Amino acid sequence: IDACAKARPSYPELALKLLDDMKQKGIALTEYSYNSAIHACGKAGLIEEVDRLMNEMKISGCEQNEITYSASMTKGTGKRVLGDMKLAGLNIDSQAYGAAIKHEDSSGSAQLLKESSKIGFTPTIEAYNAALSSAAKGENLNLAKDMLRKMRLEGITPNLKSYSSVLLACSKKGDTEEALSLYEQMAEQNVAPDTMAMNHIISTSVRAKKTDIAMSFFEAMLAKGPAPNKHTYTVIMGLFSKSFEKVIQLLRHMEKMSIDADEITYKVALKSCANSWDFAAAKNALVLLKEMRDKGMEVDQREVD
């Protein structure tokens, strides 16, 4: 059951089956058994199963401790579970706050960070990174920037994951100025960007229609790394929606780099051919459609038309 919980993704169905098998065979369930099953269900977001197991555990007389409650957290339940822990008279430490922050949205995680600081806990970098990730997913760039500032004030040095989250928030807003500023800060602190971070900068530039900046970062990746991936090429192809020759060139370069194009990449290439409205583009489109079929990709009739 513990292995089911630790797997990525978790295997909640198997964990529950093993728990039932133990019951049928008369094997006594311990808090460890329940905690592992709860963790597996929590990671999968199965709130109803988590609540059922928590109730069953209480009825059976198994002790519910800090580990139990932390394992029960699912998306959007961090604050609620902390409240339940307080009612149960359990010790709430920085680790519990960190787990709760990880499972809250941008406003909830920011509130918990503030609350933990007020009661004397210095949030860990993991807690800050979880909150930054929530802010980025919620497209709250201002909140992400504020969290990054607070990290530094508390003497916590942002790492690659920290910067990558704020860069993701930049890409959703198209804030090229902020993205470039973060890139400079990373260089000053010797934090080397990975492919994902570079992709965020490129996506930011594309959204802001800063073609020259997007291309300069793409060319830098080709020259000295980190190596571009499928997403990098697909985003760059989008810059040339009316130049099918350039898009086909990028697609073939992907193949040379042993990067497999997916359906999204092919559809971007097909769109560039459709926008060109000439015989050569039509011929290339037919080649692309054949490649898609040969690779087992689904081809929509509208794409053929």
Order of alpha helices (4+ residues) and beta strands (2+ residues): alpha-alpha-alpha-alpha-alpha-alpha-alpha-alpha-alpha-alpha-alpha-alpha-alpha-alpha-alpha-alpha-alpha-alpha-alpha
